[in-house]
Amino acid sequence: MIEFLMSFWQTYNTLFYTVLVHGMLALSIYITLACGQLSLGNAAFMGIGAYTAALFTMKLNAPFGIALLAGGMLPAFVALIIGAPTLRLSGVYLAMATLGFGEVVRVAFLNMSITGGSVGLNGVPPKTELWHLFLVMGVLIYFFLKLKNSRFGRALEAIREDEVAASVMGIKTTWFKVWAFAIGAFIAGVAGGLNAHFTFFLSPREYGFDFAVDILTFAILGGTGTFWGPLVGSTILTILPEMLRFIGPYRLALNGLILVLVVIYLPNGIITVKKKD
Amino acid sequence: MFLQQFANALALGSVYALFALGFTLIFGVLEVITLAHGAVFMIGAFAGLTVATKFNASPITAILVGMMASGILGWLIDLLAVRPLRKRKFHHLAPMIATIGCATIIISISQGIFGAEVYRFPFDFMPTTSYNFWAIQLTLLQIIIVGVALSLMLIIIFLLNRTKWGKAVRSVAESPRTAALLGIPVERVFQLTAFTASALGGAAGVLTGINFNAIHAFMGGPIMHRGIAVIILGGMGDIRGAVLGGLILGLAEIMSVAYLSSDFRDAISFGLLFIILLVRPAGIFGSNIERKG
């Protein structure tokens, strides 16, 4: 039995790590969706975080914690710059700006020498331990539990339900939206840093639009009424492809189909919250 | 030299304009940012390529077939993914997410069918004649691209401004509910718009395929980013703005490649988009944007 468990763990521990990282990414887009905004740049933020953290540990020999923090701060800072002009406007502008931004980041990774160009970065030191992932996930769950009934969380919910009404009530809508976006970028960056230190290899191709759609699908499938939704969605969609290996190249088509069907037939996702009247 | 670059920019920009025109038309009338427009564009290019290689079709036939294929695809996307959301009142991001799903499905299936290879038009598909005007050398290809793109745009603008159909479309764009009260078949206008706008995307696809002679499953991505920048630049839903914005972006890209470096090219559209959001989010022709929730 013990032997079986050991070999099972040997085969699937990477998958387990990935489930946790994808969960963090799903939460990173959830916080923008929680105020009715769509960010298509979270794959790019993850990429910035991954490269930053990896360069910190590889080039500067920085402690892992510092590297992860840097990997979260830089995307958050970039998000503030993009978010400030964009989030004054209606929701579609953020989606379009982040879509373009993702492309710029990909081109930048490809052309900069410090990121290794099209070859990427090889030999990132293995530093991520399981307890790191549990710790970060625990902190995130605590944060989102507290968020729900906090001033910040209530402001986000008010903005999602009706932005005009929220602003009339005196909520500084742009300010809250920009911070939600930056926090999402921070989470995605840290997730990227953690991911880089157990896959040991970074390629600019991993952080493109396809992965942004993956992240979006995690959240939409699970439902965005509560933060448990994205976690459930990401877990299902990370484990499912392992069981459906035979669909191979059509995995993305499956993602697309899930997006369309869930938006049409299951607009609240799998995890639905009962509304209090 | 400068004039020659200008001619090249016109050819590139008119294709961007054609693509963005369809994009902005769908937004103006259906109020959906259809992120499947790039995939629709790619299918148009493949349809044109298929008739050109299998049936030795002429460039004009290839363009017409590409438009037809893209038009039908765009109509199907509207029918299957957007229309169900239109009937119920939904968050404004829902249709956009549905079109992302459609794009992913189309691109993934095309990749499954055509692989990751780059396809080319037959060698003798387009004669390589060129003409000299003063100091400018124009290829027949450039003349055809500009000619086709401009005439399609003029046709659309004529239809919108001078015909009964155009009047119906404009009134639906103003307010679907009022248009319905006035007896305009709103649903039919929506579907017709989706078809027409996607057909324009298909024409842009075939023209781009001929221009760069490279057709592949992912060719819709880069032009999608440019289309987004163009419609924000021109003002969302603004027809003149899309045309002018496309030409401006074409010019900016060609000039940056000529005088700066080609590494910048893919970043130009985002740079423009970001600047316009910073200084004039309503676009060139737009009036102030109302803050909608």
Chai-1 contact restraints between the chains, C-beta under 6 A:
chainA,res_idxA,chainB,res_idxB,connection_type,confidence,min_distance_angstrom,max_distance_angstrom,comment,restraint_id
A,L38,B,L93,contact,1.0,0.0,6.0,A-B,restraint_1
A,P85,B,L277,contact,1.0,0.0,6.0,A-B,restraint_2
A,P85,B,L278,contact,1.0,0.0,6.0,A-B,restraint_3
A,T86,B,L277,contact,1.0,0.0,6.0,A-B,restraint_4
A,L89,B,P281,contact,1.0,0.0,6.0,A-B,restraint_5
A,S90,B,K292,contact,1.0,0.0,6.0,A-B,restraint_6
A,G91,B,L93,contact,1.0,0.0,6.0,A-B,restraint_7
A,V92,B,I33,contact,1.0,0.0,6.0,A-B,restraint_8
A,M96,B,I228,contact,1.0,0.0,6.0,A-B,restraint_9
A,G100,B,H225,contact,1.0,0.0,6.0,A-B,restraint_10
A,G100,B,F270,contact,1.0,0.0,6.0,A-B,restraint_11
A,G100,B,L273,contact,1.0,0.0,6.0,A-B,restraint_12
A,E103,B,H225,contact,1.0,0.0,6.0,A-B,restraint_13
A,V104,B,A267,contact,1.0,0.0,6.0,A-B,restraint_14
A,V104,B,F270,contact,1.0,0.0,6.0,A-B,restraint_15
A,V107,B,D266,contact,1.0,0.0,6.0,A-B,restraint_16
A,V107,B,A267,contact,1.0,0.0,6.0,A-B,restraint_17
A,N111,B,D263,contact,1.0,0.0,6.0,A-B,restraint_18
A,D162,B,G293,contact,1.0,0.0,6.0,A-B,restraint_19
A,E163,B,G293,contact,1.0,0.0,6.0,A-B,restraint_20
A,V164,B,G293,contact,1.0,0.0,6.0,A-B,restraint_21
A,V213,B,I100,contact,1.0,0.0,6.0,A-B,restraint_22
A,V213,B,T104,contact,1.0,0.0,6.0,A-B,restraint_23
A,P249,B,G112,contact,1.0,0.0,6.0,A-B,restraint_24
A,Y250,B,S108,contact,1.0,0.0,6.0,A-B,restraint_25
A,Y250,B,G112,contact,1.0,0.0,6.0,A-B,restraint_26
A,L252,B,T104,contact,1.0,0.0,6.0,A-B,restraint_27
A,L252,B,S108,contact,1.0,0.0,6.0,A-B,restraint_28
A,A253,B,I105,contact,1.0,0.0,6.0,A-B,restraint_29
A,A253,B,S108,contact,1.0,0.0,6.0,A-B,restraint_30
A,A253,B,I109,contact,1.0,0.0,6.0,A-B,restraint_31
A,N255,B,T104,contact,1.0,0.0,6.0,A-B,restraint_32
A,G256,B,G101,contact,1.0,0.0,6.0,A-B,restraint_33
A,G256,B,T104,contact,1.0,0.0,6.0,A-B,restraint_34
A,G256,B,I105,contact,1.0,0.0,6.0,A-B,restraint_35
A,L257,B,I105,contact,1.0,0.0,6.0,A-B,restraint_36
A,L259,B,G101,contact,1.0,0.0,6.0,A-B,restraint_37
A,V260,B,A81,contact,1.0,0.0,6.0,A-B,restraint_38
A,V260,B,A98,contact,1.0,0.0,6.0,A-B,restraint_39
A,V260,B,G101,contact,1.0,0.0,6.0,A-B,restraint_40
A,V263,B,A94,contact,1.0,0.0,6.0,A-B,restraint_41
A,V263,B,I97,contact,1.0,0.0,6.0,A-B,restraint_42
A,V263,B,A98,contact,1.0,0.0,6.0,A-B,restraint_43
A,I264,B,P84,contact,1.0,0.0,6.0,A-B,restraint_44
